[in-house]
Amino acid sequence: MPAAGKPKGSGFNAQAFLSKVGVGRTLGDYAVKGIIFSQGDAADSIYYIHKGKVKLTVVSNRGKEAVIAILGPGDFFGEGSLAGQIKRMSTASAMSRASVARIEKKAAVYVLHEQPVFAELFLQHMLARSIRIEEDLVDQLFNSSEKRLARVLLLLANFGKDDKPETAIAKISQQTLAEIVGTTRSRVSFFMNKFRKLGFIEYNGHLEVHSSLLNVVLHD
């Protein structure tokens, strides 16, 4: 309970809270392709990424898989559990070695209510995700597959975020890129080769994305 006369949440450090094991909080390290939760699992917690990349995928009744999001450090996921979701609607897996905090639903609800600093951090995330979803929809409706691929690569490299861009990005297959972009693997291969010839990207054991790729997105 806060001391008398001391504002609720005063002195609370959200990052420290997310970085330490405590009541209702655990930390987990995942190898590449490690499953954090699976579609159909009980939705009983939220997650926060400290390091690495995490992808969310959905499998239809016919067995078709689609990538619905790729997340990185500073992102929350699994927040549907706070809105009455009973089962996970997607599978979360690590695209690279990842460090992830798990906060049980009860603990998450408590800290959101009691700590305005944490609530503000979470709200900022939700607003950013909402904006990203709108941008993704506009991208799918109005942009060519070439522009959509360029945008995905730039997002994977963190261009446009406050953090310094990660020129070298986690290994990702052309099939996965095709699922995100909404096109075929052959089209992704064609555009990737084109981007490489133009000097926008490099393959050297890993994929490197250069800021010049922005020309594809900005060009009408």
N, C-alpha and C positions, 0 to 999 in steps of 0.2 A: 504494500500500500504506500502511495507517495507520502512524503513527509508533509506536515501541515504547512500550508502556504506555498508549497512547491508545485509548479505546474505539472500535470500528468504528462509523462513521457520525457520530462527534463532529464538530460544526461543519458538518455537511451541511445545506444549505438546499434543501428539496424544491421550493419555489416558484421559486427561482432556477434550479434544474436544469430545471424545466419551461418556464421563460421564455426560455431561451437556446438558440441553435443550437449543436450539438456533435456528437460522434461518435454516429451513429445517431439524432440528433434534428434535426427541422426544424420551422419555424413556418410556418403558412399562413393567409392571410386569404381569406375567402369572401364573395361577394355573396349576396344573397337568392336562394334556390333553387340555390345552388352545390352541386355534388355532391362530397362528401368521399371516399366510396367507394360502389361499386355492388354490389348483390346478385350473388353469383357471382365477384366479384374475389378474388384471393389474400388470405388472412387472414395478413398478415405484420407487423402492427404494432398498437399501441394508440394511442389519442388522448386528449387532455385539452383541455377547453374553457376558454379564458381569458375570452372575451367572446362574447355572443350566445346564440342558441338553436339547437339542432340536433335534428332529428327523425329517428327511425329508422322506416323503412317496409318492409313485406314485400309482394311480389306473388306471388299464387298461380299455378299452372299455367294457370288459366283467365283470368288477367289481372286478378283482383280485388286491389285494394291495401288494405292496412290499416296504420294508424299504431300502432306497438307501444311507442313511448316518445318523450317530449320531454325533452331534457336542456338544462342551462344551465351557467353558469360554475361551475367546481369539479368538474364531472363527468368521469369517464373513460368511454370507450366503445370497442368493438372488442376487448374483453378476451377474447373467445372464442379469439382467436389464441394465447393463453397456455395454453389448455386442450386443445390439439390440433385446433382447428378449422382446416380447410384452406382453405375458401372462406367468404366473407362470406355470412351468412344473411339480411342485410338491406341496405338502402340508407341511407346517412347523408347528409343534405342540410341546408344552412343555412336556418333560418326567418327569420333577420335577418342583418345583417352580423356575421360571426363570425371570431374569431381562435382558431385551434386548433393545438395542438402534436402532432406525430406522433413516436412513439418506436418504432423498429424492434424487433421481437420479441427479438432477441439483446441489444440494449441494455437493454430493459425487464427481461428475466430477470436480467441482470447487476446492475442497480441494486436490484432487489427482493431479491436475495440479499446484496448487499454493504452496503446502506444501510437500517438498521432504520427510520429516520425516514420514508423513502419507502414502505417496506413497510407501515408503520402507516397512512399516508395512503391507500394503495391499499386496504388491508383495511377501513378505515372506509367508503370508497366502496362496496365490495362488500357490506358488511353493510347499508348504507343502501339500496342497490338491492334486496337480498333482501327487506327489510322493505316497501319500496315495492311490489314485485311481489305480496307477500301481501296488502297493503292493496288493491291493484287487483283482485285476485281476489275478495276479500270484497265489494268495491264492486260488481263485476259480478254477483255471485251474489245479493246481498241488498238492494241499494239501487235506488231508482227511477231512471229516466233523468234526471229533474230534479236529483236529488241528485248523480248522477255528473257531470253537466255543471257544476254548481256547484263540485264538488271539483276538476275539471280546471282551471277558470278560476282558482281559488285557488292551485293548484299552479303554474300558469303565471306568476302574480304573486308567487311565492315566499313566500306566507303559510305560516307554520309552520317556515320555515328560520331559521337564525341571522342571515342577512343581512336588512337592512331590505327589506320588501316593495316590489316594483316595481309601483306602482299602474297605470301604463300598460304594457301588454304588447305584444309583437311582433304584427304583423298576422297573423291566422290566419283561414282561411275557415271558414264554417259547415260545409262538407262535411268538412273535416279534423277539426273538433270532433265531428261525427257519427261519423266513423270511430273516433276515440278512445273516445268514450262508448259506442258500440255501439248507435246508434239511427239514425233517419232525419234528413235535413237539415231537413225540415219541422218535426219535433219540436224540433230545436235552435233553429230560428227562433222557434217559439212560446215556448219557455222564455226565450230571450234577450230577446224583447220584454217578457215578464212581469218579468224581472229589472230591465230598464230602467225600467219603469213604477213598480216598487217602490223605485227608487233604489239598487239593489245594484250596478249597472254603468252606465257612460255611453259613448255613442258621440259622439266629437267629432273626427273625422278619424282617431282611433285608439280602441282599447278601453281603458277604465279600469275596474278592479275595486276595489270598496270592501270593507272588512272586514265590513260588514253582511251580505255574501253568506254568511258563516259561519252565519247563522241558518237557511239552507236545509239545510245539511249537518247541523247539530246538532238540528234540529227533528224529532221523532218523528212 
